[in-house]
Every structure is written in C-alpha cells, then in structure tokens.
Amino acid sequence: MVPQARSEATRQKILNAAIDLFSEVGYAAAGLGEIIEHAGMTKGALYHHFDSKEALATAIIEQGTNLTRDAFHHVCESSSPALENMIHGAFVVTDLLVSDKTARTAEQLTRGLAEFNSAASQVWSSRLDAMTTEAKRASAEGDLREGLDPYVVSESILNAILGAQLLSKTAHSNDRIERLTRSLELLLPAIVADTSLAYFRGQETRGSPAQSRPRGFPEQ
C-alpha cells in the first residue's frame, strides 16, 4: 500500500472507532484514550490526523453531511417536478439518517455541538439552501401556492424532517418515516397549488431505499 493510501486508511480507521464510540456512549463520555484503544492505534497516529476530540467530531460531521447532501442532490437530478424531488429527498434523507451509521452519528453530533462547532452550525443552513433551490423551481413550475416564499416552504419541510427525528421513540426508520408522512400530509395542502395537489397526494408510491415510502407521495 502506498504511503498516501495507508495514511488515509489509518485516518478512516480512527474515524470509524470514534463513530462507534460516539454512537454508543455519546460525545461527552467518549475519551481519546478509548478511541485510540478501539482503533488499535497509537496516540501518535491519532494526533497525526486529529489534534483534538472536536477535530474528530468535525470530520465525522463533514463526512456524514456529505452523504446526506449527495443523496438529496442525486434525487434532485431527476427530471421529475421539483416538488416531487423535494418530497422524495425528504424521505431519502430521513431514511439515510437511520440506516447509515456515519450519517446517523454525524446528525447526533450536529445537534449536540451546533452552538460551538462551525461545521455543525452550518449543516441545517446548507440543507435549507439546497431545499430552497428546489422550492424556487417548484414555484416556477406552478406547483406551489401563489405568493408563498420558497424559503419558508423549504423551512417547513426541514422542520418536518427534524421533528420526525426528535420525536421518534425508536431507532427504526419506519417510525420516522411515518412521522414525516403525517407532517407532510398536513403540510402539503397548505403549500401545493390546488391544480397540483391531486398529483402529489394521489399516486401509488414505492418507496425510499430501505423500504416502501408511505402511500400518498409520488414515486421517484
């Protein structure tokens, strides 16, 4: 293995150990010594890549956020109506935050460190920017109610995603998907133009990556 590849493998091994411990015991309770032991590395190897526990957390937040960002952007590359992409993307991100350990741990760290970690503080604002881009297109396509601010529409959908996470009593995706569905069932009539509402509420659906999406939301 060439030195650069070996270094990257070592870095990722340390990150994986930190992800395991942060997800099991929480950020505050996980010590660098435990992370070093879990990774099977020396202190020198860890400090070569990360100078603090916060630097580890930042790297995990960035890695996990990249996963959810890329998943949402992939959905938005579809030629489907923008509002359809927004709804599908909301379910895909919600599912990923449960099914992928890196994304899930990054989200936990984001909520816990948002007040003093710059990477964490930018996560939801960047999601809002991406969602607003699609909402502006949805408005131009005539699928949003006339006069609605695309930013506020995007904020409302992100609030539904975050609420599904915070209110979920289990770690299972089904519970979060169901909560998100209920929120969107109430939200859609308030934001979707009357001429488009039947399309977005009446189609059969076949789901997010891990399972079926709830009935009543459009298929990708």
C-alpha positions in Angstrom: 0.0 0.0 0.0 1.4 3.4 -1.0 2.0 5.9 1.9 -0.9 8.2 1.0 -3.4 5.3 0.8 -2.0 3.9 4.1 -2.4 7.2 5.8 -6.0 7.6 4.5 -6.8 4.1 5.7 -5.4 4.9 9.2 -7.4 8.1 9.3 -10.6 6.3 8.4 -9.9 3.6 10.9 -9.7 6.2 13.6 -12.8 7.9 12.4 -14.7 4.6 12.4 -13.6 4.0 16.0 -14.8 7.4 17.0 -18.1 6.9 15.2 -18.6 3.6 17.1 -17.9 5.2 20.5 -19.8 8.5 19.9 -22.8 6.5 18.8 -22.6 4.1 21.8 -21.7 6.4 24.7 -22.1 9.9 23.4 -19.6 12.6 22.5 -19.0 13.8 26.1 -18.4 10.3 27.6 -16.0 9.1 24.8 -12.4 9.8 25.7 -9.5 10.0 23.2 -7.8 7.1 25.1 -10.9 4.9 24.5 -10.9 5.9 20.8 -7.2 5.0 20.4 -7.8 1.6 22.1 -10.9 0.9 20.0 -9.0 1.8 16.8 -5.9 -0.3 17.8 -3.7 2.7 17.1 -1.0 4.7 18.9 -1.6 8.1 20.4 0.9 9.4 17.8 -1.1 8.0 15.0 -4.3 9.7 16.2 -2.6 13.1 16.8 -1.0 12.9 13.3 -4.5 13.2 11.9 -6.6 14.9 14.6 -5.4 17.3 17.2 -8.5 17.0 19.4 -11.7 15.2 20.0 -13.6 18.1 18.4 -11.5 17.7 15.3 -12.6 14.1 15.2 -16.2 15.2 15.6 -15.9 17.8 12.9 -14.5 15.2 10.4 -17.5 12.9 11.2 -20.0 15.7 10.8 -18.5 16.6 7.4 -18.4 13.0 6.2 -21.9 12.3 7.3 -23.3 15.6 5.9 -21.7 14.8 2.6 -23.6 11.5 2.5 -27.0 13.2 3.1 -26.1 16.1 0.8 -25.1 13.8 -2.1 -28.2 11.7 -1.6 -30.5 14.7 -1.8 -28.7 16.1 -4.8 -28.9 12.8 -6.5 -32.7 12.8 -6.1 -32.8 16.4 -7.4 -31.0 15.4 -10.6 -34.2 13.6 -11.7 -36.3 15.2 -14.4 -39.4 14.9 -12.1 -41.1 18.0 -10.9 -39.1 19.9 -8.3 -41.7 19.5 -5.5 -41.7 15.7 -6.2 -37.9 15.7 -5.8 -38.2 17.7 -2.5 -40.7 15.2 -1.1 -38.7 12.2 -2.2 -35.5 13.8 -1.0 -37.0 14.3 2.4 -37.8 10.6 2.7 -34.4 9.6 1.4 -32.5 11.8 3.9 -34.7 10.6 6.8 -34.1 7.0 5.9 -30.3 7.6 5.5 -30.1 9.2 8.9 -31.3 5.9 10.4 -29.7 3.3 8.1 -26.2 4.7 7.7 -24.1 4.8 10.9 -21.9 7.6 9.8 -24.8 9.8 8.8 -26.7 9.0 12.0 -23.7 9.7 14.2 -23.0 12.9 12.3 -26.5 14.0 13.0 -26.2 13.3 16.7 -23.0 15.4 16.8 -24.7 18.2 14.8 -27.5 18.5 17.3 -25.1 18.3 20.3 -22.3 20.6 19.1 -24.2 23.2 16.9 -23.6 26.0 19.4 -19.9 25.9 19.3 -18.8 23.8 16.3 -18.7 25.7 13.0 -19.2 22.5 10.9 -22.3 21.5 12.9 -23.8 25.0 12.8 -23.7 25.0 9.0 -25.4 21.7 8.4 -29.1 22.8 8.5 -28.4 26.1 6.8 -26.8 24.2 3.9 -29.8 21.8 3.7 -32.1 24.8 3.7 -30.2 26.3 0.8 -30.4 23.1 -1.2 -34.1 22.7 -0.5 -34.8 26.3 -1.3 -33.2 25.9 -4.7 -35.7 23.2 -5.5 -38.6 25.1 -4.0 -37.9 28.1 -6.3 -38.1 25.7 -9.2 -41.3 24.2 -7.9 -42.7 27.8 -7.7 -41.7 28.5 -11.3 -43.3 25.2 -12.3 -46.6 26.3 -10.7 -46.8 23.6 -8.1 -46.6 25.9 -5.1 -49.5 28.1 -4.0 -49.2 31.6 -5.4 -47.4 34.1 -3.2 -45.6 31.5 -1.0 -42.0 32.2 -0.1 -39.9 29.2 -1.3 -37.6 29.7 1.7 -40.5 29.4 4.1 -41.8 26.3 2.3 -38.3 24.7 2.5 -38.0 25.6 6.2 -41.4 24.0 6.9 -40.3 20.7 5.2 -37.0 20.7 7.0 -38.9 21.3 10.3 -40.9 18.2 9.5 -37.7 16.2 8.9 -36.1 17.4 12.1 -39.3 16.9 14.1 -39.6 13.3 12.9 -36.1 12.7 14.2 -36.6 14.3 17.6 -40.0 12.8 18.3 -39.1 9.3 17.2 -39.1 6.9 20.2 -37.1 4.2 18.3 -34.0 4.0 16.1 -36.0 2.4 13.3 -36.6 4.1 10.0 -40.3 3.1 9.9 -41.2 5.2 12.9 -39.5 8.3 11.5 -41.0 7.8 8.0 -44.4 7.5 9.5 -44.0 10.7 11.5 -42.7 12.6 8.5 -45.6 11.3 6.4 -48.1 12.6 8.9 -46.5 16.0 9.0 -46.4 16.3 5.2 -50.0 15.1 4.9 -50.9 18.2 6.9 -48.4 20.5 5.2 -49.0 19.7 1.5 -52.5 21.2 1.2 -51.1 24.5 2.6 -48.2 24.7 0.2 -49.3 23.0 -3.0 -51.4 24.7 -5.7 -55.0 23.3 -5.9 -54.3 22.2 -9.5 -51.3 20.1 -8.5 -52.5 18.7 -5.1 -54.1 15.6 -6.6 -50.9 14.6 -8.3 -48.8 14.9 -5.2 -51.3 13.2 -2.9 -53.0 10.6 -5.1 -50.2 8.5 -6.7 -49.1 5.0 -5.6 -45.7 5.0 -4.1 -42.9 2.5 -3.9 -40.5 3.9 -1.6 -37.3 5.1 -0.1 -34.2 3.0 -0.5 -34.7 0.7 2.5 -38.5 0.3 2.4 -41.7 1.5 0.8 -42.4 5.1 1.1 -45.8 5.8 2.6 -48.9 5.8 0.4 -49.8 9.2 -1.0 -46.4 10.5 -2.1 -45.0 10.3 -5.6 -42.7 7.7 -6.9 -39.2 8.7 -8.0 
